[in-house]
């Protein structure tokens, strides 16, 4: 069995000579099998083995007994053991997440801390072939794609390794029995109270009995084949991502227009990777969100989309800007463009810079001769210039703000417009307003006012265009 693990480690390039390996150790059969195997192979692999145990404090005395068992085992073998106790129920309550997610976060935070403190290079995790089969079945039932069929990867991020993923659960139990490890048993794993437990205790035995007695090996073979194909696709995505994506500041990432001509399989992965790279995780992004971005790119420039994790997506002349502007400290925007009317000559474009504003403002006065061809662009709007009495103001929203939307006679609360457009609350204060004196003329990206609409009687037209600042190849025409 040790030869099987060695071959699996070598095939997947898991470990290099001289590395320090941290083994995640719960005290159960899988983790004790992993810890014992790596310890027994430490000279052959030329590695140093450490153990990490997190007491989740969920099972009272049973959890304390698990902790003591791991400590004693490591002490007898001379393995350095690190232990952390954390009340997972309390963490779950504070963060508003499931206890399972809270436990995972605490474990991985602990691993990261230990790696930095002790210059460790790898974290070994004790998933086995049955875990892989269960994962695939659960993902298939949820409607997964190719990446989901990869299941549990043997190596992730060149840090997390799974040396006994080649063992079935029966092989793990056989190894523990042979080596007299007497691991701890978490009785909750024997109860059909969680979806995974039901797959383990009911679904897989049913498939084995009535359909395929070798279902675990079959599903692991599927995962291996998907892993090979997925790796090739990811290599292609790596090249395309470097070609089509770039950061234009610390909060914003641009996907070039050319990327949207790529095959759907490549494009969707480019978008997902862009989201993940910018915010640090691709969790909470579903395929629906990815296709929403594609639809946005196919629409008009200036259109915006708001995704989970406080992300704003903007179509800028066919290129897609992914912006974490909701994570920026919100700055006060209240700026009066104090330019005398006689400074504006007809057809002369003026470019203005407003403090704390992500756009430059282009302004131009046009004569209405009845033959103007208005540009359809969410970042360019036209207004009756002669109805503006004194000032043009750029500002954030204020309580009680109202506008007379185009096509309506009565006013509507800005708050209700944001609700109708499904704009998240934490994003509403970031949407700029263009005001003429005390009236809102333009809620950028959403609505324009009926008050200043251009009619056949309009003599002078004010064209306002917003131009993305710090944007590669800025369009200032």
C-alpha positions as CSV (number, residue, x, y, z in Angstrom):
1,X,0.0,0.0,0.0
2,X,2.9,2.3,0.7
3,X,4.2,1.7,-2.9
4,X,0.8,2.8,-4.2
5,X,1.0,6.1,-2.3
6,X,4.6,6.7,-3.4
7,X,3.6,6.1,-7.1
8,X,0.6,8.4,-6.7
9,X,2.8,11.1,-5.1
10,X,5.4,10.8,-7.9
11,X,2.8,10.7,-10.7
12,X,1.2,14.0,-9.5
13,X,4.5,15.7,-8.5
14,X,3.2,16.3,-5.0
15,X,6.4,16.5,-3.0
16,X,10.0,17.6,-3.5
17,X,12.9,16.4,-1.5
18,X,13.6,18.5,1.7
19,X,10.1,19.8,2.0
20,X,8.3,20.3,5.3
21,X,4.8,18.7,5.2
22,X,2.0,19.7,7.5
23,X,-0.6,17.0,7.9
24,X,-4.2,18.0,8.8
25,X,-5.0,15.5,11.5
26,X,-8.5,15.0,13.0
27,X,-7.7,11.7,14.7
28,X,-10.1,9.8,12.3
29,X,-9.1,6.8,10.1
30,X,-8.3,8.9,7.0
31,X,-6.0,11.4,8.7
32,X,-4.3,8.9,10.9
33,X,-3.6,6.7,7.9
34,X,-2.2,9.7,6.0
35,X,-0.1,10.8,9.0
36,X,1.3,7.3,9.6
37,X,2.1,6.7,5.9
38,X,3.9,10.0,5.4
39,X,5.8,9.5,8.7
40,X,6.9,6.0,7.7
41,X,8.0,7.3,4.3
42,X,9.7,10.5,5.6
43,X,13.3,9.1,5.0
44,X,12.5,7.7,1.5
45,X,10.8,10.9,0.5
46,X,13.3,13.1,2.4
47,X,10.7,15.2,4.1
48,X,9.9,16.4,7.6
49,X,6.4,15.7,8.8
50,X,4.3,17.9,11.2
51,X,0.7,17.6,12.4
52,X,-2.1,20.1,12.9
53,X,-5.3,19.4,14.8
54,X,-8.2,21.8,15.2
55,X,-10.6,21.1,18.0
56,X,-14.0,22.5,16.8
57,X,-15.5,22.1,20.3
58,X,-18.7,20.6,18.8
59,X,-18.7,17.3,20.5
60,X,-17.7,18.0,24.1
61,X,-15.7,15.3,25.7
62,X,-15.5,13.4,22.4
63,X,-13.7,16.3,20.8
64,X,-11.3,16.5,23.7
65,X,-10.6,12.8,23.5
66,X,-9.8,13.3,19.7
67,X,-7.3,16.0,20.6
68,X,-5.6,14.0,23.3
69,X,-5.4,11.0,20.9
70,X,-3.6,13.1,18.3
71,X,-1.3,14.6,20.8
72,X,-0.3,11.2,22.3
73,X,0.3,9.7,18.8
74,X,2.5,12.5,17.7
75,X,4.4,12.5,21.0
76,X,5.1,8.8,20.7
77,X,6.4,9.2,17.1
78,X,8.3,12.4,17.8
79,X,6.1,14.4,15.4
80,X,5.7,18.1,16.1
81,X,2.0,18.7,16.7
82,X,0.1,22.0,16.7
83,X,-3.3,22.2,18.2
84,X,-5.9,25.0,18.1
85,X,-9.2,25.1,19.9
86,X,-12.1,27.2,18.5
87,X,-15.8,27.4,19.3
88,X,-17.1,26.8,15.8
89,X,-20.7,27.4,16.7
90,X,-19.8,30.8,18.0
91,X,-17.7,31.6,14.9
92,X,-20.6,30.5,12.7
93,X,-23.0,32.8,14.6
94,X,-20.7,35.8,14.5
95,X,-20.0,35.5,10.7
96,X,-23.5,34.4,9.7
97,X,-22.2,31.3,7.9
98,X,-22.8,27.5,8.3
99,X,-20.8,25.7,11.0
100,X,-19.2,23.6,8.2
101,X,-18.0,26.7,6.4
102,X,-16.8,28.3,9.6
103,X,-14.8,25.1,10.4
104,X,-13.2,25.1,7.0
105,X,-12.2,28.8,7.3
106,X,-10.7,28.3,10.8
107,X,-8.7,25.2,9.7
108,X,-7.3,26.9,6.6
109,X,-6.4,30.0,8.5
110,X,-4.6,27.8,11.0
111,X,-2.7,26.1,8.3
112,X,-1.7,29.4,6.7
113,X,-0.5,30.7,10.1
114,X,1.6,27.6,10.7
115,X,3.1,27.6,7.3
116,X,4.3,31.2,7.7
117,X,5.6,30.6,11.3
118,X,7.5,27.4,10.5
119,X,8.4,27.8,6.8
120,X,6.3,24.8,5.8
121,X,5.8,24.1,2.1
122,X,2.9,21.7,1.8
123,X,-0.3,20.9,3.6
124,X,-1.4,17.2,3.3
125,X,-5.2,16.5,3.5
126,X,-6.7,13.1,4.0
127,X,-9.3,12.8,1.2
128,X,-9.7,9.3,-0.2
129,X,-11.3,7.8,-3.3
130,X,-14.7,7.4,-1.7
131,X,-14.7,11.1,-0.8
132,X,-13.9,11.8,-4.5
133,X,-16.9,9.6,-5.6
134,X,-19.2,11.3,-3.1
135,X,-18.1,14.8,-4.3
136,X,-18.7,13.9,-7.9
137,X,-22.2,12.5,-7.3
138,X,-23.2,15.6,-5.3
139,X,-21.9,18.0,-8.0
140,X,-23.6,16.0,-10.8
141,X,-26.9,16.3,-8.9
142,X,-26.4,20.1,-8.7
143,X,-25.6,20.3,-12.5
144,X,-21.9,20.8,-12.6
145,X,-19.6,21.4,-15.6
146,X,-16.2,20.0,-16.5
147,X,-14.4,21.8,-13.7
148,X,-16.9,20.3,-11.2
149,X,-16.2,16.8,-12.6
150,X,-12.5,17.2,-11.7
151,X,-13.7,16.8,-8.1
152,X,-11.1,16.9,-5.5
153,X,-7.7,17.7,-7.1
154,X,-4.6,15.7,-6.1
155,X,-2.7,19.0,-5.9
156,X,-4.1,22.4,-5.5
157,X,-2.2,25.7,-5.8
158,X,1.0,23.7,-5.4
159,X,0.4,23.7,-1.7
160,X,-2.5,21.4,-0.7
161,X,-1.8,17.7,-1.5
162,X,-3.9,14.6,-1.1
163,X,-1.5,11.6,-1.1
164,X,-4.2,9.0,-0.2
165,X,-6.7,10.0,-2.8
166,X,-5.8,6.8,-4.5
167,X,-7.0,4.7,-1.5
168,X,-10.6,3.6,-1.1
169,X,-12.2,3.9,2.3
170,X,-11.9,0.1,2.7
171,X,-8.1,0.3,2.0
172,X,-7.8,3.1,4.6
173,X,-9.6,0.9,7.2
174,X,-7.4,-2.1,6.3
175,X,-4.2,0.0,6.7
176,X,-5.3,1.3,10.1
177,X,-6.1,-2.2,11.3
178,X,-2.8,-3.6,10.0
179,X,-0.8,-0.8,11.7
180,X,-2.9,-1.0,14.9
181,X,-3.6,2.8,14.8
182,X,-7.0,2.5,16.5
183,X,-8.2,5.9,15.2
184,X,-11.1,7.9,16.7
185,X,-14.5,7.5,15.1
186,X,-16.8,10.6,14.7
187,X,-20.3,9.0,15.2
188,X,-22.0,11.9,13.2
189,X,-20.4,10.4,10.1
190,X,-22.6,7.3,10.6
191,X,-25.8,9.3,10.7
192,X,-27.8,10.3,7.6
193,X,-28.3,13.9,8.8
194,X,-26.2,15.6,6.1
195,X,-26.5,15.3,2.3
196,X,-23.0,13.9,2.0
197,X,-23.7,11.3,4.7
198,X,-26.8,10.2,2.8
199,X,-24.7,9.8,-0.4
200,X,-22.1,7.8,1.5
201,X,-24.5,5.7,3.5
202,X,-27.4,5.2,1.2
203,X,-26.8,6.2,-2.5
204,X,-23.4,4.6,-3.1
205,X,-24.4,1.3,-1.5
206,X,-27.6,1.3,-3.6
207,X,-25.6,1.9,-6.8
208,X,-23.1,-0.8,-5.9
209,X,-25.9,-3.3,-5.3
210,X,-28.1,-2.6,-8.3
211,X,-26.0,-0.8,-11.0
212,X,-22.2,-0.9,-10.6
213,X,-20.3,-2.6,-7.8
214,X,-17.2,-0.7,-8.8
215,X,-18.8,2.7,-8.8
216,X,-16.2,4.4,-6.6
217,X,-13.4,3.4,-9.1
218,X,-15.5,4.4,-12.0
219,X,-16.2,7.9,-10.6
220,X,-12.5,8.3,-9.7
221,X,-11.6,7.4,-13.3
222,X,-14.1,10.0,-14.6
223,X,-12.4,12.6,-12.3
224,X,-9.0,11.7,-13.6
225,X,-10.0,12.1,-17.2
226,X,-11.8,15.4,-16.5
227,X,-8.6,16.6,-14.6
228,X,-6.5,15.9,-17.7
229,X,-8.9,17.8,-20.0
230,X,-9.4,20.6,-17.6
231,X,-5.7,21.2,-17.1
232,X,-5.2,21.5,-20.9
233,X,-8.1,24.0,-21.1
234,X,-6.6,26.0,-18.2
235,X,-3.3,26.2,-19.9
236,X,-5.1,27.8,-22.9
237,X,-7.0,30.1,-20.5
238,X,-3.6,31.2,-19.0
239,X,-2.4,32.4,-22.3
240,X,-5.6,34.1,-23.3
241,X,-6.0,35.7,-19.9
242,X,-2.5,37.3,-20.1
243,X,-3.3,38.5,-23.5
244,X,-6.8,40.0,-22.9
245,X,-6.8,41.1,-19.2
246,X,-5.0,43.8,-17.3
247,X,-5.3,45.9,-14.2
248,X,-5.6,49.6,-14.7
249,X,-5.5,50.3,-10.9
250,X,-5.6,48.3,-7.7
251,X,-9.4,48.1,-7.7
252,X,-10.2,47.5,-11.4
253,X,-9.5,44.9,-14.0
254,X,-10.2,45.2,-17.7
255,X,-11.2,42.4,-20.1
256,X,-10.4,43.5,-23.7
257,X,-13.2,43.4,-26.3
258,X,-11.2,40.8,-28.3
259,X,-11.7,38.2,-25.5
260,X,-15.4,38.1,-26.3
261,X,-14.6,36.5,-29.7
262,X,-13.1,33.5,-28.1
263,X,-14.9,30.1,-27.8
264,X,-17.5,30.1,-25.0
265,X,-15.5,27.5,-23.1
266,X,-12.5,29.8,-22.9
267,X,-14.4,33.1,-22.5
268,X,-16.5,31.9,-19.5
269,X,-13.3,30.8,-17.8
270,X,-11.5,34.1,-18.5
271,X,-14.4,36.0,-16.9
272,X,-14.5,33.7,-13.8
273,X,-10.7,34.0,-13.4
274,X,-10.9,37.8,-13.7
275,X,-13.5,37.9,-11.0
276,X,-11.6,35.6,-8.8
277,X,-8.2,37.3,-9.3
278,X,-9.6,40.7,-8.5
279,X,-11.5,39.9,-5.3
280,X,-9.5,36.9,-4.2
281,X,-12.3,34.3,-4.6
282,X,-14.7,33.0,-7.2
283,X,-17.2,31.9,-4.6
284,X,-20.8,33.3,-5.0
285,X,-20.4,33.6,-8.8
286,X,-22.7,31.3,-10.7
287,X,-22.7,30.6,-14.4
288,X,-25.7,33.0,-14.6
289,X,-23.5,35.8,-13.4
290,X,-20.9,34.9,-16.0
291,X,-23.4,35.0,-18.8
292,X,-24.8,38.3,-17.5
293,X,-21.4,39.8,-18.1
294,X,-21.3,38.4,-21.6
295,X,-24.8,39.9,-22.3
296,X,-23.6,43.3,-20.8
297,X,-20.6,43.3,-23.2
298,X,-22.9,42.8,-26.2
299,X,-25.1,45.8,-25.2
300,X,-24.5,49.5,-25.1
301,X,-21.4,51.2,-23.7
302,X,-21.9,52.7,-20.3
303,X,-24.3,50.0,-19.1
304,X,-23.6,48.6,-15.6
305,X,-24.2,45.4,-13.8
306,X,-23.9,44.6,-10.1
307,X,-22.7,41.2,-8.9
308,X,-22.3,39.5,-5.5
309,X,-19.2,40.3,-3.4
310,X,-19.9,44.1,-4.1
311,X,-18.6,44.0,-7.7
312,X,-19.6,46.5,-10.4
313,X,-19.2,45.5,-14.0
314,X,-19.3,48.3,-16.7
315,X,-19.3,48.1,-20.5
316,X,-16.8,50.7,-21.7
317,X,-16.8,50.8,-25.5
318,X,-17.0,47.0,-25.7
319,X,-14.4,46.3,-23.1
320,X,-15.5,45.1,-19.6
321,X,-14.3,46.8,-16.4
322,X,-14.6,44.8,-13.3
323,X,-14.6,47.2,-10.4
324,X,-14.3,46.8,-6.6
325,X,-15.5,50.4,-6.1
326,X,-17.8,49.4,-3.3
327,X,-14.7,48.4,-1.3
328,X,-13.2,51.8,-1.8
329,X,-13.7,54.4,0.9
330,X,-16.7,56.3,-0.3
331,X,-15.7,59.9,-1.1
332,X,-17.9,62.9,-1.0
333,X,-18.8,64.1,-4.4
334,X,-20.3,67.6,-4.6
335,X,-18.7,69.8,-7.2
336,X,-20.0,72.9,-9.0
337,X,-18.7,73.5,-12.5
338,X,-18.3,77.2,-12.2
339,X,-17.8,78.2,-15.8
340,X,-19.4,81.4,-17.2
341,X,-21.7,80.7,-20.1
342,X,-19.7,82.8,-22.5
343,X,-16.7,80.4,-22.0
344,X,-18.6,77.8,-24.0
345,X,-18.2,78.3,-27.7
346,X,-20.4,76.3,-30.1
347,X,-18.9,73.0,-31.0
348,X,-15.8,73.5,-28.8
349,X,-15.2,70.6,-26.5
350,X,-14.1,71.3,-22.9
351,X,-12.6,68.5,-20.8
352,X,-13.1,69.0,-17.1
353,X,-11.6,67.0,-14.2
354,X,-13.7,66.7,-11.0
355,X,-12.0,65.7,-7.7
356,X,-13.1,62.3,-6.3
357,X,-14.8,61.5,-9.6
358,X,-13.7,58.5,-11.7
359,X,-14.7,60.1,-15.0
360,X,-13.5,63.2,-16.9
361,X,-16.4,65.3,-18.2
362,X,-16.6,66.4,-21.8
363,X,-19.0,69.3,-22.5
364,X,-20.0,70.8,-25.8
365,X,-22.6,73.2,-27.0
366,X,-24.4,72.3,-30.2
367,X,-26.9,74.3,-32.3
368,X,-30.2,72.6,-32.9
369,X,-30.7,72.7,-36.7
370,X,-33.0,69.7,-36.7
371,X,-30.5,67.4,-38.3
372,X,-28.5,66.3,-35.2
373,X,-27.8,62.5,-35.1
374,X,-27.7,61.8,-31.3
375,X,-25.2,59.1,-30.3
376,X,-26.8,56.2,-28.4
377,X,-24.5,55.8,-25.5
378,X,-25.2,55.5,-21.7
379,X,-22.2,57.8,-21.1
380,X,-23.3,60.5,-23.5
381,X,-26.5,62.5,-23.0
382,X,-28.1,65.7,-24.5
383,X,-30.0,68.5,-22.7
384,X,-31.7,71.8,-23.5
385,X,-28.9,74.2,-22.6
386,X,-31.1,77.3,-22.4
387,X,-33.1,75.8,-19.5
388,X,-29.9,75.8,-17.3
389,X,-30.0,79.0,-15.2
390,X,-26.6,79.0,-13.4
391,X,-24.7,76.0,-12.3
392,X,-23.9,72.5,-13.4
393,X,-23.3,70.3,-10.4
394,X,-21.8,66.8,-10.0
395,X,-22.7,65.1,-6.7
396,X,-23.8,62.0,-4.8
397,X,-27.4,61.3,-3.9
398,X,-29.1,63.0,-0.9
399,X,-32.0,62.0,1.2
400,X,-35.3,62.9,-0.5
401,X,-33.8,63.2,-4.0
402,X,-36.3,63.2,-6.8
403,X,-36.2,63.3,-10.6
404,X,-38.8,63.6,-13.4
405,X,-37.8,60.6,-15.5
406,X,-37.9,60.9,-19.3
407,X,-41.4,60.2,-20.5
408,X,-43.1,61.1,-17.2
409,X,-44.7,64.3,-15.9
410,X,-44.5,63.6,-12.2
411,X,-41.4,63.1,-9.9
412,X,-40.1,59.8,-8.7
413,X,-37.9,59.2,-5.6
414,X,-34.4,58.3,-6.5
415,X,-34.6,55.6,-3.8
416,X,-37.5,54.0,-5.7
417,X,-35.6,54.1,-9.0
418,X,-32.6,52.3,-7.3
419,X,-35.0,49.7,-5.9
420,X,-36.7,49.2,-9.4
421,X,-33.2,48.8,-11.0
422,X,-32.1,46.4,-8.3
423,X,-29.1,48.6,-7.3
424,X,-27.6,47.3,-4.0
425,X,-27.8,49.7,-1.1
426,X,-24.1,50.0,-0.7
427,X,-23.7,51.0,-4.4
428,X,-26.3,53.7,-4.5
429,X,-24.2,56.4,-3.0
430,X,-21.5,55.8,-5.7
431,X,-23.7,56.5,-8.7
432,X,-23.0,60.1,-9.8
433,X,-25.8,62.6,-10.4
434,X,-25.5,65.5,-12.9
435,X,-27.7,68.4,-11.7
436,X,-28.6,71.7,-13.2
437,X,-29.1,74.1,-10.4
438,X,-31.4,72.3,-7.9
439,X,-32.8,69.7,-10.4
440,X,-31.3,66.3,-11.1
441,X,-30.8,66.0,-14.9
442,X,-29.1,62.7,-15.1
443,X,-28.7,59.7,-12.9
444,X,-25.7,58.3,-14.7
445,X,-26.3,54.9,-16.2
446,X,-30.0,54.9,-15.2
447,X,-32.3,57.8,-15.9
448,X,-32.4,61.3,-17.5
449,X,-34.8,64.0,-16.6
450,X,-37.8,65.0,-18.7
451,X,-37.3,68.6,-17.5
452,X,-34.3,69.2,-19.8
453,X,-35.1,67.1,-22.7
454,X,-34.3,68.3,-26.2
455,X,-37.3,69.3,-28.3
456,X,-37.9,70.8,-31.7
457,X,-38.0,74.2,-29.9
458,X,-34.6,73.7,-28.3
459,X,-32.1,76.2,-29.7
460,X,-28.9,75.2,-27.9
461,X,-28.1,71.6,-26.9
462,X,-25.6,70.7,-24.2
463,X,-23.8,67.4,-24.9
464,X,-22.2,65.8,-21.8
465,X,-20.0,62.9,-22.1
466,X,-18.3,61.0,-19.3
467,X,-14.8,59.6,-20.1
468,X,-13.3,56.8,-18.0
469,X,-10.2,58.2,-16.1
470,X,-6.9,56.2,-16.0
471,X,-8.3,54.0,-18.7
472,X,-5.9,52.5,-21.3
473,X,-6.5,54.1,-24.7
474,X,-8.9,56.6,-23.3
475,X,-11.5,57.8,-25.8
476,X,-11.5,61.6,-25.5
477,X,-12.9,62.3,-28.8
